[in-house]
Amino acid sequence: MIDESTALFCLFTAGGLGILYGIFNIFKIKAISVTKSTMDAETINKMVEISEYIAQGAQTFLIEEYKVMAWFIVIFSAIIFFSVEETFGQWWTTAAFVIGSTTSIIAGWIGMRVAVIANVRTSKMAYYDIGSAFVVAFRGGAVLGFFLVSLALLMMVVLIIFYKAYYLPTDATPFNYQQMFEAIAGFGLGGSSIALFGRVGGGIYTKAADVGADLAGKVIEDLDEDSPQNPGTIADNVGDNVGDIAGMGSDLFGSLAESTCAALVVSGTSDILVANTAALYFPLLISASGILVSLITAYFATDCMKIEEDEQVEHVLKYQLIISTVLMTPVAFAVSYYGLPAEFAFKGVEGSVTWFGAFSCVIFGLWSGFLIGLVTEYYTSNAYKPVKEVAHACETGAATDIIYGLALGYASTVIPIMAIAITIYISFTAAHMYGIALAALGMLSTLCIALTIDGYGPISDNAGGIAEMCEIDGARDRTDILDAAGNTTAAIGKGFAIGSACLVALALFGAFVTRTKLDVVDILDPLDFAGLIIGAMLPYAFSAMTMKSVGEAAHEMVLEIQSQFKNPRIKEGVQKPDYDKCIAISTEASLKKMVLPGIMVIGTPLITGFLFGPKGVSGVLAGAIVSGVQMAISSANSGGAWDNAKKLIETQGIVVTGVIKKKHSKEHKASVVGDTVGDPLKDTSGPSLNILIKLMAIISLVFGGFFARTGYLAKMMIQDQFVFVNCFLFQKK
């Protein structure tokens, strides 16, 4: 088994290489000059102008959103300081929360800035050939993936080193280590809190613009996608960056931080792991090895697998998932063998855990994530039967298109849920709650690649918008191919995020149970069962809020676009639309409407814990996890299927009574309606449910001690009142 210094060397080396690779890709992207081209000067100037519009819109929104986040960080830090810290005047959990929040913001900002640099260069390279355009978009996604994972890893390593030096007493016991890791869990809470605003706020922004632009532009006015005459086009492209880049980045940053924190909290209850301090870094070593594997995998996409034909784009992206998963398997074996003792145990748990049992947990998480990705691809790619059926349903109108899409989403939950259930059973059997956390980390071990191919999607989408607005010859056809593959990989990324969110939330639930010393969660207990029912309701209430927010903002967007279309000079392309008004509508709506869902997610565990203690919270968490993961998978896959059914009609068409129906047909308009219904499902409500279950779980973990001090008293008072009422009624009878 390796010693602590070797473990730290591996962690810093992997994190440093990830950062350097991100910087390398930034230089490779910026080395492509936008202005030096064989295109005419007018087209080049227009490309620069539009890309600056998109960059400025994204930057403006994120700055306004970060102002709201700053106030939240200050207020919530005060709540943590006065309620969570063991001794008044301490700041350990509070500081970890602030650092986690700040790191998540920085990672999202870097990803967004690089995306708006890469999109215009992808458009330019698409003018020449599809292979060069693919590499630029892929490198842009790689900056997000490698920067985010490496930053998270390095910050957590530094936190552990600092807290070991200044938090722990000289004669530290395993209990002291457990307390230290409970304080460090504030880092995961910070990351997940920012993800809430990034996912909900960014999701409302992007889908208000997308739905409004599609309905007013494509359905009512019969314009092409990303037409420069559509006033909502720029806002739509801005939304891709703030929702799918910054939002997805903060979401998976939170997942990585939270699963690591959960594993650390549980590991603090093992005397053997604490005695072998290098073993405490094992959860981090999994992520570090994943960075190294992802570096090798990314090289295949950028330098080995050349794209010369259109069909090769999706194959290269799929091979990224295959190669990273296959390579990670033996690496995880080696890390488990050298990073853990031969056998170890946890307090209060019968039996012992072996290093091979821990390895099994990681591998089941890794391969179940891969399986979820494949199933998601099958249900959302237009290369397979399910999406083709949805596309052909457009022959009879939007209603049948929507019915088929909903059925597809419901059916798509079966295999992923079975994979997650098997992973949970085996992981818990092998290593108890520590095993669940390791399974989550196994699923997230190739996160660099998952984020890379997920970031690739919105960059390609933006590139297509720029190519359309600048009327670059041939580029739009090539970017449509990149975008179609990006839609599928984005759906795979969402499935991956949802699956990992379920395991992360369960791991945090286990850490919460460990911290609060709950012996059992009994669904036959009235309090537990009541909490279970309420928790199962929360994803529906949360989705209702986010869906309605998108609908209201989209309604306002449609009215604004229609009012501008009353000027015939805009429709004719003589006068430029007022893009800024549509950007302002999305910005204002998202900032206002993300508050209420946020209050519900954060307030529910806090109020429940304050009134009913850990026992009440446990039921709410269980209900939210079980309900939320099903709804998230269904929503994301229905939306992805509707989107790619529309793309299928636009690019290949469908045959109706011997005639090929493509753009501007009634079948295409029906598919656009289905796509607009699916937009908030796949990009707002569905992905945001990840945050709901994770954030509620991490809040419960961090505030577990506070709930134990306050909740039981309230519960005892309520029980005493029930006893008094029952006695009174009995005597009266």
ABEGO torsion letter per residue (X at the ends): XBBAAAAAAAAAAAAAAAAAAAAAAAAAAAABBAABBABBAAAAAAAAAAAAAAAAAAAAAAAAAAAAAAAAAAAAAAAAAAAABABBGBAAAAAAAAAAAAAAAAAAAAAAAAAAAAAAAAAAAAAABAAAAAAAAAAAAAAAAAAAAAAAAAAAAAAAAAAAAAABBABBBAAAAAAAAAAAAAAAAAAAAAAAAAAAAAAAAAAAAAAAAAAAAAAAAGBBBGBAABAAAAAAAAAAAAAAAAAAAAAAAAAAAAAAAAAAAAAAABAAAAABAAAAAAAAAAAAAAAAAAAAAAAAAAAABBBABAAAAAAAAAAAAAAAAAAAAAAAAAAAAAABBABBBBBGBBEBBBAAAAAAAAAAAAAAAAAAAAAAAAAABAABAAAAAAAAAAAAEAAAAAAAAAAAAAAAAAAAAAAAAAAAAAAAAAAEAAAAAAAAAAAAAAAAAAAAAAAAAAAAAAAAAAAAAAGBBGAAAAAAAAAAAAAAAAAAAAAAAAAAAAAAAAAAAAAAAAAAGBABBBAABAAAAAAAAAAAAAAAAAAAAAAAAAAAAAAAAAAAAAAAAABAAAAAGABBBBAAAAAAAAAAAAAAAAAAAAAAAAAAAAAAAAAAEAAAAAAAAAAAAAAAAAAAAAAAAAAAAAAAAAAAAAAAEBBBGGBBBBBGBAAAAAAAAAAAAAAAAAAAAAAAAAAAAAAAAAAAAAAAAAAAAAAAAAAAAAAAAAAAAAAAAAAAX
